[in-house]
Amino acid sequence: MADLFRAVINFIAVIAIPLMIAVFLLWGISKKVRVYESFVEGAKEGFNTAIRIIPYLVAMLFAIGVFRASGAMDVLVAVLAPVTELIGMPPETLPMALMRPLSGSGSLGIMTELMKTHGPDSFIGILASTMYGSSETTFYVLAVYFGSVGVKGTRHAVPVGLIADLCGMLGAVLICRILFGL
């Protein structure tokens, strides 16, 4: 069962991105959209947005640095480790799960450390990379994008984003445990 599941996941991984690109191109062409020109225009807008969000990005990265340097991450990991063991999540991956909603680069650094320590094909390595792909940098997205357009009240965006991140993390644990036959 785990081998079949692994084969299906590998097949999907190989074809997913090329298939998505082809679908977008064909959809645009079928709707008589000038696909290349639209892409270039979107890239221009993306560059202008990047310039507007730099102050929010600097503030978010500073706050993350303070959080990690203060030892708050280590305290939070120590408190939550017993809970993660109950759901089959190795405590070593908890910093990854906690950092991911805050920072893509911070969580990428943690994932890289885990892979150097445990190996990229280990349960922890696969779990960390699956968590990385299954969740979003919620606070980064809210700070940068809401800040760049002047949204002051996020209303339900924070709780919904964090619930989605939690579902992504739990889904990653479930899928990886199935893949490893645990």
Secondary structure, DSSP 8 states (H G I E B T S, - for coil): -HHHHHHHHHHHHHHHHHHHHHHHHHHHHHTT--HHHHHHHHHHHHHHHHHHHHHHHHHHHHHHHHHHHTTHHHHHHHHHHHHHHHTT--GGGHHHHHHTTT-HHHHHHHHHHHHHHH-TTSHHHHHHHHHHHH---HHHHIIIIIHHTT----TTHHHHHHHHHHHHHHHHHHHHHHHTT-
